[in-house]
């Protein structure tokens, strides 16, 4: 989708107004996927290498490629960023406009079913497993507060299921 921006500029010296028109693509059309990988009460986070978020911790995520469905994209991103094969258990949420230029991020809960840890240092600096409490301790080193919110909802939902399944 293309948009035309109308830009009105005023010269501070002579106060003349100048009108210009610029046509741009949609600045919010990027659809992304993310996978929160949980194992034994710990969550796998990657430390980002990209300049804008360098050193911050994040779940595995990336852009959905043309012609790719959401689940295929999510599985591919995990493989590219961690070396692991995953099974997607369920969709946790859809984050609306989490980053400039990102329309939505579809977040899944995943579990490792194969592969071995490997990643490209140009994309991921490190991979580590964190408990929920450890993630709270590094909240200022996360790419966004939504990580804690989604993990908290996922942990609470899992606890409720365990409680319900233990009831006679």
Buried (B, 14 or more C-beta within 10 A) or exposed (E): EEEEEEEEEEEEEEEEEEEEEEEEEEEBEBBBBBBBBBEEEBBBBBBBBBEEBEEBBBBBBBBBEEEBEBBBBBBBBBBBBBBBBBEBBEBBBEBEEBBEEBBBBBBBBBEBEEEEEEBEEEEBBEBEBBEBEEBEEBEEEBBBEBBBEBBEEBBEEEEEEEEEEEEE
